Amino acid sequence: MPPSRSKPTPTLFDAFDVDTPVITEVRRLLQNLTRQSRNSERKIFLMTSAGRGEGKTTISGLLALVCAQVFRKRTLLVDADLRRPAVHTLLGLSQSPGLIDVFQGKCSIETAARSTAAPTLWVMPSGKSKGSVAQAYDDDAFSAMLTTVRPRYDMIFVDSAPVVPVIEPLLMAEHVDGILLVSRAGKTPVTLIRRMRQLVAPYAEKIAGGILNNASDGLPYYYDYSYYGYQKNRAPRVRVRREIGEPPGEPAADAKRPPGES
């Protein structure tokens, strides 16, 4: 009997369809970002969330892919979530060499930032650390890396770890132009969102907006794509609702509240 072959893991490239509702929402997000940046030097955006499982990495990948494929911009996606890296899996790349290797001087930025199936999209995976991940992060090297890549790309997205449990995203926030905060409807506890807001308060002027992920419940009937005859292009599980251009307000009403929270 011939050995069984495991199926390759699907990537964002495999599922990319410009006509699906989720890509439409990402295009709206990106349009608002580019409008904000038109009269400024904003081109480096940090993606973070309050905790795990908010969908920030998938949204980072979709933003980068749409920016490259649809907006035709030279785009770099950096996986700076050194604790739970996933960008390489989403886009079908090897994890190394990557950002950690740049920090340690084991490879150049040019080697770490690899081309992809999209002609104008480059990805710098996380790389692998043999020791403590907290010790692997080098703030000066991160700043120097962004200074080097800034003139080479039109847009740069940095996927970082959640901001509440670890310190690295706040260190990275010093060196980026804008911050995008991701929460997941029906999952993110309100107390966690409030703690995130407290932590990012010193960088309030950099907050480009908040993204409410998976916001499919409670939307008005006219938001249903089948109402307009687009039911054949049903959205994948990850859905986004844009809140770009406004400072994060109070948590959404459908965010999960912990027991006893009114």
ABEGO torsion letter per residue (X at the ends): XBBBBBBBBBBAAAABBAABAAAAAAAAAAAAAAAAAAABABABBBBBBABBGAGAAAAAAAAAAAAAAAAGBBBBBBBABAABBAAAAAAGBBAOBBAAAAAAGABBAAAABBBBABAABBBBBAEBBABBAAAABBAAAAAAAAAAAAAABABBBBBBBBAAABAAAAAAAAABABBBBBBBBGABBAAAAAAAAAAAAAAAAABAEBBBBGBABGBBAAABAAAAGAAABBBBABBBBBABGBBBBBBBAABBBBBGBX
